[in-house]
Amino acid sequence: MVKMDWQVIFYKDKSGNEPVKDFILAQSNAAIGEILHVFDLLYKFNLGLGLPYVEKIKGKIWALRIKHSSDYYRILYFASTGKKFVLLHGIKKKRDKLNTQVKQLKKDRKKIQDNMQEKKKILDEIIEKEETSNKTDIQRKRKQMRGLNSKIDKLEWELQTSVLTPEQEKEMVQLLEKHSEQLNKIAEQVHITTQQTSLWREIASLQKQVNKLYNQIIDYAKESQIYHNLMNQFYHQVNSLRKLEREYQKLFLENKKIADNFHRDFLSKVSEKNELRDQLRDYKQKVRKQMQEKLKTDVKESTQKAYEKYENGETLSMEEFRLLVEKGLI
């Protein structure tokens, strides 16, 4: 029996398009080289190929993992009957890259927040030592400032530790910006030293940087969510294709069963035909033999009668004369 190797084929939709082939051709030559290299590995090792080149997605859906430079590619596929890998869809993953960028932004934000908290601590120490003529009003405003600082710290803590949707994060950042603006206005009204003014300006600047980083993180989270939704959409499409493939497979098996029955009937009829042909051949041979024997008998009798007429001196017909000559009797 001839050993059949695995094949890597492109899925073709109803319009005749091949999504994975179009996706590959849209990449750079270097990226195409990396993709084809992983195809070769799949062809060579087939079901034995594993991480880091292959990962299971869901059910019978798998993904080829390809990395080129800073880009990540995923090509979804499944193993079909007849030793075929069917390539369904190609994706250039930005989610991993976005996650890396978000991690860096969070590190930057943490660094700025630590710096801001240090400056707030220094400012609080200066304020505690300061004595002013309008102590009651300043104390009231500074109490408001401490309250706003507490709210800002609480919001920042919730943003860092809570699981929120991008919309919820956006709402909290807007509230954070509002408290920051109120804090800056009150700080400007308080009679403070040059050092305090400088610290407040630095703190306000750092707070703006933190808020900006929050907004960037939210934007990246939204973009990441878009790609996540696209992946889910592709998975649903793939599952639909798998369902369709199973239906076609079932229909194929049913038709194959019908075809096998027809084939068996055909072979039975061919066998019957061969038997009848053999019987007819035997019958023809038997008839031919009987006719030959009868002919011999008839010729022998005719020859005997003609010879008797010849012996008796009777007139012979032309046929009788020819028969006796052929037999060498005259």
N, C-alpha and C positions, 0 to 999 in steps of 0.2 A: 504493500500500500504506500502511495506517495505521501510524504509528510507535508502538511499544509502550514505555511508560516502565517503569522499574524499580519494583518493589513491595517494601515492607518488611512482612513478615508474622511473626506469632508462632507458634513451634512449639507444637503441641498433643499432649499424651501420650494414652495409651490411655484414661485416665479422663476426658479432656476438659479437663484443666487446662492452663493456659498459664503456665509458670513465669516467663517474663520479664515478662509483664503483671502477675502477682501481685507480683513483686519490685519493679517500678516503683511500683505503687500503695502499697507499704509504706513508701516514702521520703517525705521532707518535700516540700511544694509547690515550694519553691525548687529542690530537687534534681531533682524531676520536670521542671521547666522546663529545666534544663541538659541532662538526658537527651534530652528531645524536640528541643532545639536541635540536638544531634548527629545525631538521627534525620533531621532536615530536611536536614542537610549530606550524609548518606549518600544520601538520596533524590535530592538535587540533583546531586551529583558522582559517585554510585555507585562504579564501579571506579576512578575517578580520585582518590578521597579517600585521603589519606595521613596521615603524622604531622603534628601530634601527636594526631590524632583516631582513627587506626586503626593497629593493629600486627598483624603476622602471628604466630600462636601456633605452629602446627604443621600441615604438610600444607595442606589447604584451609580450615583453621579460622583465623578472624580474630577480633580483639577491638576493640570500640569503647572508646575511652579517654575517660572523663568525669571531670572534677574539679569539685567543689563545696565551697567553703570548705576545710577540712582533710581532707575525705573524698575517696577515689578509688573510682571504679566501673569495672567491666569487664563488657561484655555480649558474650558469645561468639556468633558467627554464621558462616554460610557462604553462598556464592552458589550458588543452585540453577538448574536449567533453567527457561526461561520468564521470565528476568529477574526473579528473586525473591531477596531477601535473607531468609534464615530465621534469626530470633533464637532462640537455643537456651537460654542460661542467663545469669543476672545475678549478679554478685559485688560485694560492697562490700569493697574491698581494705583490709585492716588491716596487711598485711605491710610496705608502704612506711612507714606510720606507726610501726610497731614498729621498723623499721630505724633511723628517725630518732631514736627514743627510746633505742635501744641505742647509737647513736653518741654521743649526749649523755652517757649513763651512762659510756661509756668515756673521754670527755673529763674528766668529773668524777673518775673513778677515777685517771686519769693525773696530774691536778693534786694529788690527795691523796697519791699515791705519791711524787711529786717532793718534796712537803713532808715526808713521812715520811722519805725518804732523806736529806734535808738535816739533819733533826733527829738521825738516827742518826749522821751524820758528826760533828756537834757533840758528841754524847755520847761517841763513840769518842775524840775528841780530849781530852775531859775525863778519861776513864778512864785514858788513857795517862799523864797528868800526875799522877794521884792515887797516893799511897803510903799503904798501910794496914798495921796491925800483923799482921793475918792474911792476908799477901800470897799465900801458896801456895793456900789454899782459895778466895780470891776469884779468883785467876788461873784456877783450874780451872773455877769456875762461869762466869767470863767467857769462857773458851774454849768452854764448852757454849753460852753465849749467842751467840757468834760463829758456831758451827756451825749453830745453829738459824736465825740471821739469814741465813746462806748458803743454807740449805734453803728458807727463805721466799722469798728473792730468786729462787732457781732456779724454784720453783713459779710465782711471779708471771710470770716471763719465759716459761715454757712456756704459761701461760694466755693470754698476750698474742700469742704468735707461732705456736702450734701449731693445726692444724685438728682440733678435737675435737667429739665428739657432746655434747649436753647432759648425758647421763649421765656421760661421762668428766669434763666440766668440774665437775659436782657432786661427784664423788669427789675431785678435786684440791682443790676449795675446802674440803671437810671436812678433808682432810689439812693444809691451810693453817691452818685454825682450830685444829687440834690442836697444831701447832707453836707458834702464837701463844700459846696458853694455857700451854704448857710454858715458853716464854720469859718470860712475865709472872711465873710462880711463882719461877723462878730469880732474876729481877731483884729480887723482894721480899726474897730471902734474902741478897743481897749488901749489905754495908755501904757505902752510897753517900751522897753529899752531897744536900742539898735540891734543888739545881739538877738533878742527875742524876735524882732521883725525879720531879721535874716533867717532865723530858724523856721519861722512860720512860712516864709516864702519858699524855703527849700522843701518843707513838708507839703505845702500846697502843690509844688511842682512834681514831687514824687507821687502824690496822690493822683494827679492827672495822668502820670505815666502808668500807674497801676490800673486806672480806669480804662486807659487806652488799650493796655494789654488784655484786660477782661473782654473788651469789645472784639479784639482780634481773635481771642480764643473762641468766643461765641461764633464769629464768622467761620472759623475753621471747623467748628463743631457742626454748623449747619451744612457746610460743604461736604464734610465727612458723612453726615446723615444722608445727603443726596446720593452719594456713591453706595452707601449701605442699602438704601432703598432700591437702587438700580441692581445691586447684586441679588437682593431678594426677588426682584422682578425676573431676572435671568434664571434664578433657581426655579421659579414657578413655571417659566416657559420650558425649561429643561424637563421638569416633571410632567408637563403636558405632553411633550414629545415622547417621553418614556411611556406614558399611558397609551399614546397613539401607536407607538412601536409594538407594545404588548397586544393591542387590538389587531394590528396587522399580522403579528406573529400567530395569534389565535386563528385568524381568518386563513392564513397560509396553511396552518396545520389541518384545518378542516378541509380546505381545497385539496391538500396533498392526500388526505385520507380518501376523498372521493376519487382522485386521480389514480391512487393505488388500487382501488376497487375496479375501476375501469380497466386498468392495466392487467389485473388478474383475469377479468372477464375476457379481455383481448387475447391473452395467452391461452386461455381455455378454448376460445374459438379457433385460434391458430392450430392448437393441438387437434381439435376435431376435424379441421380442414385437412390437416396432414394425414390423419387416419382415413378420411374419405378418399383422399388422393391415392393413398397406398392401395385401398380396396379397389378403386377404379382401375389402377394400373394392373393389379392382379387379375381383375375381371377381364380387361382387354387382352392380356397375355393368354388367359385361358381360352377366350373366344377365338383369338388368332390361331392358337394351336389346334383347336377343334376344326376351324375352317381349313387349315392346312391338311389335317388328317382326312377331312371329308373330301378335299380336292384331290388328294392322292388316291383315295378310294374311287372317286368318280373317274379319274383319268385311267386308273387301272381297269375299271369295268369297260370304259369306252374302247380302250386299246384291245381288250379281249374280244369284244363284239366285232370290232373292225377286222381283226386277224381271222376270226371265224368266217366272216363274209369273204375275205381274201382267199381263204383256203377252199371255200365252197364255190369260188369263181363268180361271186356276185359283184355287181358294180359298186365301187366305193365312191363316197363323196370326197370332195377336195379336202375337207377337214380330216376325214378318216385316213386318206392317203398320206397327208402331212404327218399325222400322229404316228402311223406305222413307220414312216421314213425316219422320224426323230428317234424312235425306239430301236431302229436298226433291224426291223423285222422283214423289210423288203429291200 
